[in-house]
Amino acid sequence: MLCFLEKILEKRKLDIADIPTSEDVEKKTEEKLLELQKERYKLQTLRLDLNKTVRETSRSELKVEEFIQEMKRMMNDVLPEFEVLQKQDYNKEYLLSFADSHYGKEFKSITNEYSIELVYDRFNRLLTEVVDIVNERGIRKLHILALGDLIEGMTLRVSQLNNLKIGMTQQTIQFMRFIVQWLRELSKYVEIVYYSTTLSNHTQIRPFGTKANQFEDEDVEKIIFAYIEDMFEANDRVTIVNSNEKFVMFKLFNYNLIATHGHKIKNIKTFLNDISAKYKTFFDYLVVAHHHHNLISTVGEGNNGNNCEVIKVPSIMGTDEYADDLLVGAKAGALLIEFTENQGKRLTYDIILN
């Protein structure tokens, strides 16, 4: 009987021990609340990440859709009424080169001012000048070389944003629409062979704070060129020469020309020798922009009655506040050069646009 009672008491002690105390209940409650709070934060974090992704994706899709719609509105390629072509001397070729229009930038410096309207004005002045030279020299075919920084962009530096009239997407759309109209108008008077660099510094897209030239192939010059190429498929007077190289390379008679924007050239005086050794081709002329002024300098002798020369092309934009700070500058302009079969570069038209 005594053993039986002892067993009952022992069991009751065990049952009492299993009953949780108030401290235990409070501790477990806190643990549950902590777990619930963690889960809530996880859901909030996921929701924030999702919203961020949705916003970024929506913005990107909106830009793409806007770009596509604008492209569709621009696809009306109406051929101009062509004028009678000139009778060009068989031993002459002509090269027009322009660069650095920085479309979208707006400023007023000591000797110059600039806006989108003035871009149109300067290209229209250039058109008038070129047509006059076409008639004067009897030009039938004109090689045109566009050497980059056609738009201002908005990824070069933060201070650049102060002078922007419109964003990078609109800069690209509006400029390529205009330059196609400009080339179409010029094709009324002359056959055109069009070359363009697709690499420059202002038109680079630099994602996530990357450095200059880190993603150099991400360049809206490629978009501008592709649009120009598409728009002139039906125009027999315009030939668009596609170049996938880092440099634009072509021949006039037996002279080899190489062209680039110029922002990556370390030593311009030795460039022709260095690039000739690299490509195992003797280059006679380097045509380069980026410096915003024109300069022709002899760096060697050619093999066909010519000098090897570096030809710097002026800018459509002209002098800005940065040039004023450095106490340098040059007029806005472009170059039209006559090449002859036996002497190479023979005659240069320095076209001033402001």
C-alpha angles and dihedrals in degrees: 000000000000092000090051092054092048091054091052092050091048092052091050090052090053092048090050090050090055092057107099118236124232089256090055092049091049092048093050091046090053090049091052092048090049091051091049091049091051091051090049091052090048090054092046091050092048090048092050092048090047092049090048091050091047092049094048093044091047092051091049093047091047091053091048092047091047090049093048093048091049090049091052090052090053099049095095100113105186114183115231124235101265123226122219110278122241124248102249122201108256092227096055134078128182131215125193115192130185135164148158100050090153091201111204097035120118127188147128119228132177095275103014145039130197141196141145089271090054091052088059091045094052095047090049090051088049090052091052093047093048093049089051091052090046089057094041096050098032094241117183100169126034125191110212122199120191111195108194144261087087089155129035095235121195108238102076100087138336094250088060089074091068092071100041119119095183137006128269097262093053091043090056096045096045096044097048089048090052097044091052090054090047094051091045091054092048091050088067088074107029144018111257131211105189126203127174138178112235094199126073137133107248093049096053119115108224109193123202096359096304120166129257114290092004089120098018094160089064093085129138089215083081091058092049092049094046091052092049090049092052095046095056099049090107098040109094092192094061123067116187112205111209117212122184092180127102087246134044108237126183143142133244106192103316094332119109115217126192122189137185139155090257104225093119100045110114100186114019093184094062097032097100092052093044096047092044089055091046097050096032087233127115108237118201101187138030115199112194139168131183095092094080094224136079123246132156116200131176115232101169148332127288130215098238106060093284141106121240105244144184110222116197114199121215123233130257087221100054126193119357136181092277090058089046090055089053091045091237134108147136140212120270110259154122137234130240113188131191117214123195127204096242105029106034115214105026111156131024128197109202100201113202115204105183 
